[in-house]
Every structure is written in structure tokens, then in C-alpha cells.
Amino acid sequence: MKEVLSQSEIDMLLNALSTGEISAEDVKAESKSDVIKTYDFRRPNKFSKDQLRTLYMIHDNFGRLVSNFLSGYLRTSVTVKIASVDQLTYEDFLVSIPSPTLMAVLSLPPLKGTAVFECNPAFTFPIIDLLFGGPGEMPSSLREMTDIELSVLKKLIGKMMQSMSYAWSDVFSYEPVIENIETNPQFNQIISPNETVAIVTLATTINQSQGIINLCLPFITLEPVISKLTAHYWFASQDISGADEAKEIIRNKLLNVPLELVAVVGHTDLTVREFLGLDEGDVIPLDMEAGDDFELYVNDHVKFKVQPGLLKSKLGVRVTAKVSGGNNHG
């Protein structure tokens, strides 16, 4: 509803206009600041701001994971940072990307439907150059990728999808599967052109080459889990109770890790000739006196002083002291 001015307010406004304190243009400008925004019912916004914000946080983490993976895999400096998250129609997305480009059509089981992972030439060609022994530079002119190059890049994208699955794990668990690889955007009509999609754009830097990665997530694909794409759900999945449960799981796993225990009776030095001359019944003098404590090594680190004994019918040792700052087994 529009606010109705009282008679006194109207009089004050007229007086200000007559004295020149404000002008008619100022009144018009102020009224235009509250104009009604147009809404296109043919292209409705299906993703809320909160859902787009959650997608931003998820793929900001994805960018860091991919940066670390590619830097180690390619043995060069690679930076992947999220640039934006927007919603538009699938047709607008296809028009905005270059040709040729690398487009991987993904299925996201258990979700129905597909998504598109698009990497532009400024990202793919330096990677191809690096993988085939080059310095990681762009070619002098764009060209179509060969079947061998597409096969290599398909495997690389498959490894990158592992990072995406991990980035989504706090919200929803799925395993992306590459269904198809295309280089012409017009051949990827996976959904209706007027369907709403979320476009996650990441800026990449490989050496001096700056490229773009786009992830296209159709609303109809994410609809079963759209209620989880909220900041409340995102932070609730990372609460302290969940961290305590994770610590307990890790602790139980560590308790079942096998350790090697070795009780060392003593040491001595023998020549090769003496060693080869040993026979059954020979006595080897050690550097220990009778009654001295043995050293007990845990995974090649001396940790305890022990005394020999019997446990039922088996040989055993009894811990007599703990050794701090133990050395490796010599």
C-alpha cells in the first residue's frame, strides 16, 4: 500500500516547493526509486537467494579442492576460484558459451536427470599441453580436440568429480557419472530450452592462462533436494555434535590399527666371517647384564623398558618403565 500524506504534510511539501528548498525533479526522482519491478512469468526465478548462496558455499569449497588436486596432478600452479552463481534459462546458458568447448553431461545418482560440466578452451588446452609434455600454453589458434585428447580429459574430469562429490557430502551424497562428452553446445539439448538452471561459474588460472569452468544444474534435477540448499541446513550439518561423532569414529578406527612390538634383548657386533661360522649351541655375548631391562620397540620406536617372563605357557615381557622421546630402532 502507498503511504497517504496528512494535510499538514501536504502543506509543508507545498511550502518547500514554493520557497525552492526542494524541486519538482527531486520529488519525481524519489517517487521513481520505489518503482515496481517487472516479472517475467515465462522465465520465473525458481532458486531463492538462500539456495543460490548455499550453492556458492558448496562450490567455493569445490574450487579449493580442485585447485589442490590439479596442482599436484599437473605439477604446476593451478588456481580455481568461484566467480558467481546465477540462475537463467538453459537456452541462455548454451548461447553464452563458446564453440568448440568441452561439455561433460553428468548423471547424479540417486537423483534423476542430468547436469552439465563445461570447461572452455582457455582451461582445457593448457592442461592438454601439460599432460603431453608441453609448458602449458594456449595454441596459436583454436581447433577441435582429437579423440585421444577427449579421452584423456574425460578421465581427468572423472577425477575432478570426486572433489565435487566430497564438496556436496555435507548436504547430499551422490556420485557424478560422466554420460557423454561433447564439444558443440548445440548438441547438448538435455532439457527444455526454457527450463531454469543454476549456473556456477569458476575462474581458473593455469600458469598465465585464465579460463572458465561452468557447472549447469537444472532445477528439475535438484528439485528432490532443493529444501536442503539452505544456510540453516548447511550449518546444521556441520554442528559440534556431528564433529564429536566423527571424532569417536576416528578414535575407534585408530584403536584397531595393528602395531608391531619388538623386545630387544641386547646388541652385539659380529664380522661376516663370525656370522657365517655360527652353529647350533654357540653362545653370543651381548651388551646387557643379567637382570637389566630390555627395550620394547613400538613400530621401530623404543617406548618402554621391560623384563622377560612367562604368560601361561608363552614367553612375554612385563613393562617396568616408560621411555620418553624414544629413538628409532638402530
Secondary structure in CASP SS format (residue, H / E / C, confidence):
PFRMAT SS
TARGET T0000
AUTHOR 0000-0000-0000
METHOD secondary structure of the structure
MODEL  1
M C 1.00
K C 1.00
E C 1.00
V C 1.00
L C 1.00
S C 1.00
Q H 1.00
S H 1.00
E H 1.00
I H 1.00
D H 1.00
M H 1.00
L H 1.00
L H 1.00
N H 1.00
A H 1.00
L H 1.00
S H 1.00
T H 1.00
G C 1.00
E C 1.00
I C 1.00
S C 1.00
A H 1.00
E H 1.00
D H 1.00
V H 1.00
K H 1.00
A H 1.00
E H 1.00
S H 1.00
K H 1.00
S C 1.00
D C 1.00
V C 1.00
I C 1.00
K C 1.00
T C 1.00
Y C 1.00
D C 1.00
F C 1.00
R C 1.00
R C 1.00
P C 1.00
N C 1.00
K C 1.00
F C 1.00
S C 1.00
K H 1.00
D H 1.00
Q H 1.00
L H 1.00
R H 1.00
T H 1.00
L H 1.00
Y H 1.00
M H 1.00
I H 1.00
H H 1.00
D H 1.00
N H 1.00
F H 1.00
G H 1.00
R H 1.00
L H 1.00
V H 1.00
S H 1.00
N H 1.00
F H 1.00
L H 1.00
S H 1.00
G H 1.00
Y H 1.00
L H 1.00
R C 1.00
T C 1.00
S C 1.00
V E 1.00
T E 1.00
V E 1.00
K E 1.00
I E 1.00
A E 1.00
S E 1.00
V E 1.00
D E 1.00
Q E 1.00
L E 1.00
T E 1.00
Y H 1.00
E H 1.00
D H 1.00
F H 1.00
L H 1.00
V H 1.00
S H 1.00
I C 1.00
P C 1.00
S C 1.00
P C 1.00
T C 1.00
L E 1.00
M E 1.00
A E 1.00
V E 1.00
L E 1.00
S E 1.00
L C 1.00
P C 1.00
P C 1.00
L C 1.00
K C 1.00
G C 1.00
T E 1.00
A E 1.00
V E 1.00
F E 1.00
E E 1.00
C E 1.00
N C 1.00
P H 1.00
A H 1.00
F H 1.00
T H 1.00
F H 1.00
P H 1.00
I H 1.00
I H 1.00
D H 1.00
L H 1.00
L H 1.00
F C 1.00
G C 1.00
G C 1.00
P C 1.00
G C 1.00
E C 1.00
M C 1.00
P C 1.00
S C 1.00
S C 1.00
L C 1.00
R C 1.00
E C 1.00
M C 1.00
T C 1.00
D H 1.00
I H 1.00
E H 1.00
L H 1.00
S H 1.00
V H 1.00
L H 1.00
K H 1.00
K H 1.00
L H 1.00
I H 1.00
G H 1.00
K H 1.00
M H 1.00
M H 1.00
Q H 1.00
S H 1.00
M H 1.00
S H 1.00
Y H 1.00
A H 1.00
W H 1.00
S C 1.00
D C 1.00
V C 1.00
F C 1.00
S C 1.00
Y C 1.00
E C 1.00
P C 1.00
V E 1.00
I E 1.00
E E 1.00
N E 1.00
I E 1.00
E E 1.00
T C 1.00
N C 1.00
P H 1.00
Q H 1.00
F H 1.00
N C 1.00
Q C 1.00
I C 1.00
I C 1.00
S C 1.00
P C 1.00
N C 1.00
E C 1.00
T E 1.00
V E 1.00
A E 1.00
I E 1.00
V E 1.00
T E 1.00
L E 1.00
A E 1.00
T E 1.00
T E 1.00
I E 1.00
N C 1.00
Q C 1.00
S E 1.00
Q E 1.00
G E 1.00
I E 1.00
I E 1.00
N E 1.00
L E 1.00
C E 1.00
L E 1.00
P E 1.00
F H 1.00
I H 1.00
T H 1.00
L H 1.00
E H 1.00
P H 1.00
V H 1.00
I H 1.00
S H 1.00
K H 1.00
L C 1.00
T C 1.00
A H 1.00
H H 1.00
Y H 1.00
W H 1.00
F H 1.00
A H 1.00
S C 1.00
Q C 1.00
D C 1.00
I H 1.00
S H 1.00
G H 1.00
A H 1.00
D H 1.00
E H 1.00
A H 1.00
K H 1.00
E H 1.00
I H 1.00
I H 1.00
R H 1.00
N H 1.00
K H 1.00
L H 1.00
L H 1.00
N C 1.00
V C 1.00
P C 1.00
L C 1.00
E C 1.00
L E 1.00
V E 1.00
A E 1.00
V E 1.00
V C 1.00
G C 1.00
H C 1.00
T C 1.00
D C 1.00
L C 1.00
T C 1.00
V H 1.00
R H 1.00
E H 1.00
F H 1.00
L H 1.00
G C 1.00
L C 1.00
D C 1.00
E C 1.00
G C 1.00
D C 1.00
V C 1.00
I C 1.00
P C 1.00
L C 1.00
D C 1.00
M C 1.00
E C 1.00
A C 1.00
G C 1.00
D C 1.00
D C 1.00
F E 1.00
E E 1.00
L E 1.00
Y E 1.00
V E 1.00
N C 1.00
D C 1.00
H E 1.00
V E 1.00
K E 1.00
F E 1.00
K E 1.00
V E 1.00
Q E 1.00
P E 1.00
G E 1.00
L E 1.00
L E 1.00
K C 1.00
S C 1.00
K E 1.00
L E 1.00
G E 1.00
V E 1.00
R E 1.00
V E 1.00
T E 1.00
A E 1.00
K E 1.00
V C 1.00
S C 1.00
G C 1.00
G C 1.00
N C 1.00
N E 1.00
H C 1.00
G C 1.00
END
